[in-house]
Amino acid sequence: MRIAKPLLLVTTPIGVAGAIYEAYRQAGGLVILMVALMSLIAVAFGSLVYTIRREAAQEKLRTAAKVNAAEQS
């Protein structure tokens, strides 16, 4: 896992860029649809991560507030 994770983080974008180039060579204008679909998926994934992090932060604040209230009582 120590080697695999950085390797995947580096090779995946390179592979995607290569695939987009080959798609352009093979199908020309259809690569626009492929890039649009990949952009849509990236935005959906990003919004999911943002929502999860925001809800986790809110839960952490609520828990801290309960602990502070319990300590003051």
Secondary structure per residue as TSV (DSSP state, phi and psi in degrees):
chain	resnum	aa	ss	phi	psi
A	1	M	-	360.0	-31.3
A	2	R	T	-63.9	-34.8
A	3	I	T	-93.7	-35.8
A	4	A	H	-65.7	-41.3
A	5	K	H	-63.3	-51.5
A	6	P	H	-63.0	-35.2
A	7	L	H	-63.0	-43.0
A	8	L	H	-66.9	-38.1
A	9	L	H	-65.3	-26.9
A	10	V	H	-89.1	-44.7
A	11	T	H	-77.6	-27.7
A	12	T	H	-62.7	-51.2
A	13	P	H	-61.7	-35.0
A	14	I	H	-64.8	-42.7
A	15	G	H	-63.9	-40.8
A	16	V	H	-65.2	-42.7
A	17	A	H	-63.2	-41.1
A	18	G	H	-63.4	-39.8
A	19	A	H	-65.8	-39.4
A	20	I	H	-65.0	-41.0
A	21	Y	H	-62.5	-45.9
A	22	E	H	-66.0	-36.8
A	23	A	H	-64.2	-37.8
A	24	Y	H	-65.3	-41.3
A	25	R	H	-64.8	-36.5
A	26	Q	H	-84.8	-44.1
A	27	A	H	-118.9	-5.5
A	28	G	G	65.0	-113.0
A	29	G	G	-67.2	-19.5
A	30	L	G	-67.3	-15.3
A	31	V	H	-63.6	-25.9
A	32	I	H	-61.8	-40.8
A	33	L	H	-66.3	-39.0
A	34	M	H	-64.8	-43.9
A	35	V	H	-66.2	-38.9
A	36	A	H	-63.2	-42.4
A	37	L	H	-65.8	-42.9
A	38	M	H	-64.7	-36.6
A	39	S	H	-65.9	-41.4
A	40	L	H	-62.5	-43.6
A	41	I	H	-64.5	-40.4
A	42	A	H	-64.2	-41.3
A	43	V	H	-66.2	-41.5
A	44	A	H	-63.1	-44.0
A	45	F	H	-65.1	-42.5
A	46	G	H	-62.4	-41.0
A	47	S	H	-68.7	-32.3
A	48	L	H	-65.7	-46.3
A	49	V	H	-62.5	-42.9
A	50	Y	H	-60.8	-43.4
A	51	T	H	-64.9	-43.6
A	52	I	H	-63.1	-44.0
A	53	R	H	-66.2	-38.7
A	54	R	H	-65.1	-43.7
A	55	E	H	-67.7	-35.5
A	56	A	H	-66.0	-39.6
A	57	A	H	-65.9	-40.3
A	58	Q	H	-64.4	-41.3
A	59	E	H	-64.7	-38.1
A	60	K	H	-64.2	-41.3
A	61	L	H	-65.4	-41.0
A	62	R	H	-63.4	-42.7
A	63	T	H	-64.1	-42.5
A	64	A	H	-64.0	-38.6
A	65	A	H	-65.3	-38.7
A	66	K	H	-66.5	-40.5
A	67	V	H	-65.9	-41.9
A	68	N	H	-63.6	-40.4
A	69	A	H	-66.5	-38.3
A	70	A	H	-68.7	-36.1
A	71	E	H	-69.5	-33.7
A	72	Q	H	-77.6	-20.7
A	73	S	-	-77.4	360.0
